Amino acid sequence: MARRGVDGIQALSSTAGTGVTIRVGRAGNDILCIEDDGSGMSSRCRGTVFEPGRTSRTEGTGFGLTTVERTADAQGWRVPLTEEEGGGVRFEFRDCFDF
């Protein structure tokens, strides 16, 4: 699932492949984060990013992030999408660690 999240960030970033750094890590006890330091995304994209068929690539299917969201939902996790200060995108898989 983390791989699909990274793929989604790359697909949504207009600067993918141009030195954008993607990080995967933990925040606190129950959050897995996938984030980049790219240019961010428009509010229009943030509102539709998990919709089936939504893609910014000509060769994309638009099902990657839909699959991520549905898998997270099936596990009882939440996946809010936020924008980083100074640009970039951040997916937070919340409530995904049992301690």
C-alpha positions in Angstrom: 0.0 0.0 0.0 2.9 2.4 0.7 4.1 1.8 -2.8 0.8 2.8 -4.3 0.9 5.9 -2.1 4.3 6.8 -3.4 3.1 6.2 -6.9 0.1 8.5 -6.3 2.3 11.3 -5.1 4.6 10.9 -8.1 1.6 10.9 -10.5 0.1 14.0 -8.9 3.3 16.0 -8.6 4.0 18.2 -11.6 7.7 18.0 -10.7 7.9 14.2 -10.4 11.3 13.0 -11.6 12.9 16.5 -11.1 14.5 16.1 -7.7 11.3 15.7 -5.6 12.1 13.8 -2.4 9.5 11.3 -1.2 9.6 10.3 2.5 7.8 7.4 4.3 7.8 7.4 8.1 5.8 7.4 11.3 4.2 10.3 13.2 3.4 9.4 16.7 2.1 5.9 17.6 -0.6 5.5 15.0 0.2 7.4 11.8 2.1 6.2 8.7 3.1 9.2 6.6 4.0 9.4 2.9 5.0 12.9 1.8 6.9 14.8 -0.8 8.6 18.2 -1.0 7.2 19.0 -4.5 5.1 21.9 -5.6 1.9 20.6 -3.9 -1.5 20.2 -5.6 -4.4 22.4 -6.4 -7.5 22.3 -4.2 -9.4 20.9 -7.2 -7.1 17.9 -7.3 -7.2 17.4 -3.5 -11.0 17.1 -3.7 -10.9 14.4 -6.4 -7.7 12.5 -5.7 -9.3 9.3 -4.4 -12.0 9.2 -7.1 -11.9 6.1 -9.4 -10.4 7.0 -12.8 -8.7 10.2 -11.5 -5.2 10.4 -13.0 -2.8 13.0 -14.3 -0.8 10.6 -16.4 -1.7 9.6 -19.9 -0.7 6.0 -19.2 -2.4 5.9 -15.8 -5.6 4.1 -14.9 -6.6 6.2 -12.0 -7.2 3.2 -9.7 -4.1 3.3 -7.5 -5.2 5.9 -4.9 -8.8 4.6 -5.1 -7.4 1.2 -4.1 -5.3 2.7 -1.3 -8.4 4.5 0.1 -10.6 1.4 -0.1 -8.0 -0.8 1.5 -7.5 1.6 4.3 -11.2 1.9 4.9 -11.5 -1.9 5.0 -8.8 -1.9 7.8 -10.6 0.8 9.7 -7.9 3.4 8.9 -8.3 7.0 7.8 -6.3 8.5 4.9 -6.5 12.3 5.1 -4.6 14.2 2.4 -2.8 17.4 3.5 -0.5 19.9 2.0 2.9 20.5 3.5 4.1 24.0 4.5 6.1 25.4 1.6 4.6 22.9 -0.9 4.4 19.2 -1.1 1.7 16.6 -0.4 1.2 14.3 2.6 -0.9 11.2 3.0 -1.4 10.1 6.6 -2.6 6.6 7.3 -4.2 7.1 10.7 -5.1 4.5 13.2 -3.0 1.9 11.4 -0.8 0.6 14.2 -2.1 -1.6 17.1 -0.2 -1.0 20.3 
